[in-house]
Amino acid sequence: MRFYPKTGLFFMVLLLLGTRAYGDKINIPPCAFHPASDLDSRYLMNDAEYITGSSALYAPVCLPDGAIIKNMKAMVVDASLGWLDIVLYRVNMYTKAQEMIFWVGTHYSPDSSDIRPLIASSVSPPSLRLVNNGACQYYIWYFSGGSNLRLHGITIEYK
């Protein structure tokens, strides 16, 4: 067998570029969120979405078809007696069924004025974590009850 150094190196580079040892991520900034109604009290300032009362906000999420969603991390501040929930849903476009993929919240955590991560591992079966853009739409909902709440962004990791 004859070895061709230049050809072998070329295919080795292609092999290394085509494989990854890490997953992909998508970030959802605070400015991507929309109020669910005109009654929601919020304002956007610099890098955070400030919640001044009970609110429901949502943002569409665009993930690649066929990807498997691994986890979700939200960077938040909860310096109040209130609470916040962040939920990743998928909605079937044909049946309108809503299915929860991830949930994180501050119901049982101490209040703090520091930015902190809320990390969710999957609460759903693996079949829900498989992105199916042909039949489903994906949204993040942000629910809150109280003031002094801030959302600094959300990261969704997938492979």
Sine and cosine of phi, psi and omega as CSV:
sin_phi,cos_phi,sin_psi,cos_psi,sin_omega,cos_omega
0.00,0.00,0.74,-0.68,-0.05,-1.00
-0.99,-0.15,0.70,-0.71,-0.01,-1.00
-0.98,-0.17,0.77,-0.64,0.06,-1.00
-0.95,-0.30,0.98,-0.21,-0.13,-0.99
-0.83,0.56,-0.71,0.71,-0.06,-1.00
-0.93,0.36,-0.66,0.75,0.00,-1.00
-0.92,0.38,-0.69,0.72,0.01,-1.00
-0.88,0.47,-0.65,0.76,0.03,-1.00
-0.91,0.41,-0.66,0.75,0.02,-1.00
-0.86,0.51,-0.73,0.68,-0.01,-1.00
-0.94,0.33,-0.51,0.86,0.07,-1.00
-0.91,0.42,-0.67,0.75,0.04,-1.00
-0.90,0.44,-0.68,0.73,0.05,-1.00
-0.87,0.50,-0.67,0.74,0.01,-1.00
-0.89,0.46,-0.70,0.71,-0.02,-1.00
-0.93,0.37,-0.61,0.79,0.03,-1.00
-0.94,0.33,-0.47,0.88,-0.04,-1.00
-0.99,0.11,-0.19,0.98,0.00,-1.00
-0.92,-0.39,0.53,-0.85,0.00,-1.00
-0.77,-0.63,0.59,-0.81,0.06,-1.00
-0.98,-0.18,0.15,0.99,-0.04,-1.00
-0.67,-0.74,0.25,-0.97,0.03,-1.00
-0.99,-0.12,0.13,-0.99,0.03,-1.00
-0.99,-0.12,0.35,-0.94,-0.02,-1.00
-0.70,-0.71,0.45,-0.89,0.14,-0.99
-0.76,-0.65,0.66,-0.75,0.02,-1.00
-0.95,-0.32,0.67,-0.74,0.07,-1.00
-0.92,-0.40,0.94,-0.33,-0.04,-1.00
-0.98,0.21,0.30,-0.95,0.00,-1.00
-0.85,0.53,-0.54,0.84,-0.05,-1.00
-0.95,0.33,-0.15,0.99,0.03,-1.00
-0.98,0.20,-0.24,0.97,-0.09,-1.00
-1.00,0.09,0.61,-0.80,0.02,-1.00
-0.87,-0.49,0.56,-0.83,0.06,-1.00
-0.94,0.34,0.60,-0.80,0.03,-1.00
-0.97,0.25,-0.38,0.93,0.06,-1.00
-0.48,-0.87,0.18,-0.98,0.02,-1.00
-0.95,0.31,-0.19,0.98,-0.03,-1.00
-1.00,0.09,-0.19,0.98,-0.04,-1.00
-0.93,0.36,0.72,-0.70,-0.04,-1.00
-0.96,-0.30,0.95,-0.32,-0.03,-1.00
-0.41,-0.91,0.29,-0.96,0.17,-0.99
-0.45,-0.89,0.49,-0.87,-0.02,-1.00
-0.98,-0.19,0.77,-0.63,0.01,-1.00
-0.62,-0.78,0.89,-0.45,-0.01,-1.00
0.82,0.57,-0.96,-0.27,-0.15,-0.99
-0.95,-0.30,0.22,0.98,-0.09,-1.00
-0.60,-0.80,0.46,-0.89,0.12,-0.99
-0.99,-0.12,0.89,-0.45,-0.02,-1.00
-1.00,-0.09,0.75,-0.67,0.01,-1.00
-0.95,-0.30,0.82,-0.57,-0.06,-1.00
-0.94,-0.33,0.17,0.99,0.03,-1.00
-0.03,-1.00,-0.17,-0.99,0.03,-1.00
-0.91,0.40,0.77,-0.64,-0.08,-1.00
-0.54,-0.84,0.32,-0.95,0.18,-0.98
-0.71,-0.71,0.87,-0.50,0.01,-1.00
-0.85,-0.53,0.43,-0.90,0.05,-1.00
-0.62,-0.78,0.39,-0.92,0.07,-1.00
-0.59,-0.81,0.71,-0.70,0.10,-0.99
-0.95,0.31,0.48,-0.88,0.00,-1.00
-0.82,-0.58,0.78,-0.63,0.02,-1.00
-0.95,-0.30,0.95,-0.31,0.02,-1.00
-0.91,-0.41,0.47,-0.88,0.00,-1.00
-0.94,0.34,0.66,-0.75,0.01,-1.00
-0.87,0.50,0.72,-0.69,0.01,-1.00
1.00,0.02,-0.13,0.99,0.03,-1.00
-0.95,0.33,0.40,-0.92,0.07,-1.00
-0.93,-0.38,0.86,-0.50,-0.04,-1.00
-0.97,0.24,0.82,-0.57,-0.06,-1.00
-1.00,-0.09,-0.75,0.66,-0.01,-1.00
-0.30,-0.95,0.09,-1.00,-0.01,-1.00
-0.65,-0.76,0.68,-0.74,0.03,-1.00
-0.78,-0.63,0.77,-0.64,0.04,-1.00
-0.90,-0.43,0.72,-0.70,0.07,-1.00
-0.99,-0.17,0.90,-0.44,-0.14,-0.99
-0.68,-0.74,0.27,-0.96,0.20,-0.98
-0.79,-0.61,0.79,-0.61,0.10,-1.00
-0.79,-0.61,1.00,-0.03,-0.02,-1.00
-0.95,-0.31,0.68,0.74,-0.07,-1.00
-0.63,-0.78,-0.01,-1.00,0.12,-0.99
-1.00,0.05,0.01,1.00,-0.02,-1.00
-0.99,0.12,-0.32,-0.95,-0.06,-1.00
-0.52,-0.85,0.29,-0.96,0.14,-0.99
-0.60,-0.80,0.54,-0.84,0.06,-1.00
-0.80,-0.60,0.65,-0.76,0.09,-1.00
-0.80,-0.60,0.82,-0.58,-0.13,-0.99
-0.76,-0.65,0.74,-0.67,0.15,-0.99
-0.99,-0.13,0.88,-0.47,-0.01,-1.00
-0.92,-0.39,0.44,-0.90,0.28,-0.96
-0.86,-0.52,0.62,-0.79,-0.04,-1.00
-0.86,-0.51,0.84,-0.54,0.05,-1.00
-0.95,0.31,0.82,-0.57,-0.07,-1.00
-0.94,0.33,-0.34,0.94,-0.05,-1.00
-1.00,-0.09,-0.64,0.77,-0.04,-1.00
-0.98,-0.21,-0.21,0.98,-0.07,-1.00
0.91,0.42,0.23,0.97,0.04,-1.00
-0.93,0.36,0.74,-0.67,0.07,-1.00
-0.98,-0.19,0.74,-0.67,0.00,-1.00
-0.78,-0.62,0.78,-0.62,0.00,-1.00
-0.99,0.15,0.77,-0.64,0.04,-1.00
-0.99,-0.17,-0.72,0.69,0.01,-1.00
-0.66,-0.75,0.45,-0.89,0.11,-0.99
-0.59,-0.80,0.70,-0.71,0.19,-0.98
-0.70,-0.71,0.47,-0.88,-0.01,-1.00
-0.34,-0.94,0.17,-0.99,-0.01,-1.00
-0.92,-0.40,0.37,0.93,-0.03,-1.00
-0.85,0.52,-0.62,0.78,-0.13,-0.99
-0.89,-0.45,0.41,0.91,0.01,-1.00
-0.90,-0.44,0.46,-0.89,-0.02,-1.00
-0.94,0.35,0.51,-0.86,0.03,-1.00
-0.95,0.30,0.58,-0.81,-0.02,-1.00
-0.40,-0.92,0.56,-0.83,0.06,-1.00
-1.00,0.00,0.08,1.00,0.03,-1.00
-1.00,0.03,0.50,-0.87,0.12,-0.99
-0.96,0.29,0.76,-0.66,-0.02,-1.00
-0.63,-0.77,0.47,-0.88,0.03,-1.00
-1.00,0.06,0.62,-0.79,0.20,-0.98
-0.92,-0.39,0.90,-0.44,-0.10,-1.00
-0.93,-0.37,0.77,-0.64,-0.01,-1.00
-0.91,-0.42,0.80,-0.59,0.26,-0.97
-1.00,0.00,0.23,-0.97,-0.15,-0.99
-0.90,0.43,0.68,-0.73,0.13,-0.99
-0.95,-0.32,0.13,0.99,-0.09,-1.00
-0.89,-0.47,0.33,-0.94,0.07,-1.00
-0.91,0.40,0.43,-0.90,-0.03,-1.00
-0.82,0.57,-0.50,0.86,-0.01,-1.00
-0.90,0.44,-0.49,0.87,0.03,-1.00
-0.97,0.24,-0.42,0.91,-0.03,-1.00
-0.99,0.15,-0.17,0.99,0.06,-1.00
-0.99,0.14,0.88,-0.48,-0.06,-1.00
-0.95,0.31,0.82,-0.58,0.00,-1.00
-0.81,-0.59,1.00,0.07,-0.05,-1.00
-0.95,0.32,-0.27,0.96,0.04,-1.00
-0.96,0.29,-0.39,0.92,-0.06,-1.00
-0.80,-0.59,-0.26,0.97,-0.15,-0.99
-0.77,-0.64,0.46,-0.89,0.17,-0.99
-0.91,-0.43,0.47,-0.88,-0.09,-1.00
-0.85,-0.52,0.69,-0.73,-0.03,-1.00
-0.64,-0.77,0.48,-0.88,0.22,-0.98
-0.94,-0.35,0.77,-0.64,0.08,-1.00
-0.94,-0.33,0.64,-0.76,0.00,-1.00
-0.83,-0.55,0.93,-0.37,-0.01,-1.00
-0.94,-0.35,0.63,-0.78,0.03,-1.00
-0.60,-0.80,0.44,-0.90,0.08,-1.00
-0.69,-0.72,1.00,-0.04,-0.02,-1.00
0.69,-0.72,0.00,-1.00,0.01,-1.00
-0.91,-0.42,-0.01,-1.00,-0.04,-1.00
0.89,0.45,0.58,0.81,0.04,-1.00
-0.92,-0.40,0.66,-0.75,0.01,-1.00
-0.68,-0.73,0.67,-0.74,0.12,-0.99
-0.95,-0.32,0.83,-0.55,-0.01,-1.00
-0.97,-0.25,-0.05,1.00,0.04,-1.00
0.66,-0.75,0.31,-0.95,-0.02,-1.00
-0.74,-0.68,0.65,-0.76,0.08,-1.00
-0.87,-0.50,0.76,-0.65,0.09,-1.00
-0.91,-0.41,0.79,-0.61,0.01,-1.00
-0.97,-0.26,0.67,-0.74,-0.01,-1.00
-0.60,-0.80,0.25,-0.97,0.07,-1.00
-0.74,-0.67,0.00,0.00,0.00,0.00
